Amino acid sequence: MTTTPPSFASEREALGAFLDRQRSALLRKVEGVSDADARRVPTASSLSLLGLLKHAALWERRWFQVIFAGRVLPGEWPEEGAPDPDEEDFRVDGRDTVRQWAVYFEEQAALSREIAAGAELDDCCARPAQAHRSLRWVLLHLIEETARHAGHADIIRETLDGSRGV
């Protein structure tokens, strides 16, 4: 089946819409899944649905608020002494719930949209180590990463209950 992608008035509108589409795909993969199943690691990887959602939510916050906007958020990476995000972001336990992380992800996405709306695509990241990257780059990177994780989630969800498709 061939579908025609929608047309957009601007590059900014297209980037925002494509990112929102991937955010939505990831959220759909956890809909209707119990917390226990969302914590399961049913494939050869160490990934779970809940771990993917948690990771996406944390990096949504980091890329837009910390790296691009330059906000300093207590306890947030890359604060000195904070755990290595590569080790901690995907890790979940009994305190982590689908609802908690889905709500948090949606809140962070809303803040990201606000930040992006107040900046130009060519504006550079405030964090010195990433100052060579623009808002355009951040949007493209988040589209890429969120789509990748939505794909991982699709495989995990199919393994859990046979549900397929984004």
N, C-alpha and C positions, 0 to 999 in steps of 0.2 A: 504494500500500500504506500503510495507516494503522497506526502502532504507538502503543501507549500508553506514555507515559514512566513510568519506575519511580516508586514512591512513596518518600518519605524520612521518617525519623523527625523530622528537624530541618532548619532552614535551613542550618546549618553542614554537615550531611551532604550536602544537596543541592548546595550550592556546591562542595564538595570533589569530589563525584562528577561534576558537570558539567565542572569544570576537568580532572579526570583523563581524562574522555572526549575532550576536545579535545587534550590532550597525547598521548594514545594515537593519535588520528587523524593528528596530525602525524608521529609516529614511523612509523606504518604507511606513510605516503607515501614514505619513504626506504628501506623494506625492499626488499632485492633489487636496489637500484640501485647501479651501480658508482660509485666515487668520481669518475671522469671525467664520467659522465652527471650525477651530482649537482651538479657544478660548472657544467654547461652552463646557458646562458641562452637557452632556446628560444622565448621569446615576446617581444612588443614591450616588456615591462617589463625592468628590469635585475635581476630576481630569479632565483635558482637554488634548487633544493631544499636544497642544503647551506647557502646563505646564509640561507634562512628558518629552518632548524634552528639555526644558529649564533646568529642574532638572538634567537630564542625562548629559547634556553638562557641567553644573557647577560642578557636582561631578566627572566627568571624569577629569576635570582640578584639582580639589582639591586632589583626590587620587594620581594621578601621579605626578603633579608638586609641590603641597604644602606638602602633607603628605609623599609621598615616596621620592621625590627628595629634599625636604626641602627648596624649593624656597619661598621667601617672596614676595608676590604680593600685592601691595597697594590696599586697599579696599576689599581684598579677605578674606573670612573666613579662620581661626578663629581670624581675627584681632579684637582687643579689640573695643567694641562698634559697631561692624558690626551686622546687623540684624540676628536673629536666622534663620539658613538656613531651618529648618523644617517649618517655617512660610512663608518664602519668595520665596523659590525655585520654587514652583508650581504656584505662583501667576503671572498672566499675565494681560496686559491691551492693549489698542489700539496701543501702541508704539511697542509691541512685534509682530514680524512677523515670519511666517514659514521659509521664506528664511533666515532671520537674524539668527535664532537659529539653522537651519540646517547647515548653513555655519560655524557657531561658533562650533557646535558639531564636524563637520568634521575636523576643525582646531585643536581642542583639542585632538581628537583621533590621528591625525598625530603626535602631540607633545608627546602623551602618547607612541606611537609606538617607537619614537626616544629614549625616556627615557628608555623604557623596553629593547631596543636593546643594550643600553650601560651598562646594569647591568646584574648581575647573578640572577637566580631565588631565590637563598637563601639570597641575599642581603636584609638587613633590612631597614625599613622606617627610614628616617632621622628625622622625627618629634618625639621627645622624648616620647610622650604619646602613640605612635604607633610603637615604636622601636622593639617591640616583634613580629611584623608582617613582612613578607618577600614580595618580589616582587611576588612570586608565590601566596601568599595569596591575594594580591591586585588584581592580574589578575583573580583569581577564584571569588573573591567578585564582581568585575565588571561584570564578565560573569553572575553571579547570579542576580545582580541588574538590569543590562540592559535587561536580558531576562524577568525578572518580569515586567519591565515597557513596554517592547514590547508586552507582553501579555495584560497588561492593555490597551495599545493603540489599540490592535486588537479588544478588546471588544468595546471600544469607537468608533472606525472607523466603525464597523459593525452597531452600534446604529445610527451613523450619516447617512450612505448612503448604508448600506447593504454589503459593501466590506468585504470579509473574507479571512483569510489565511495570513501567514507571507510570 
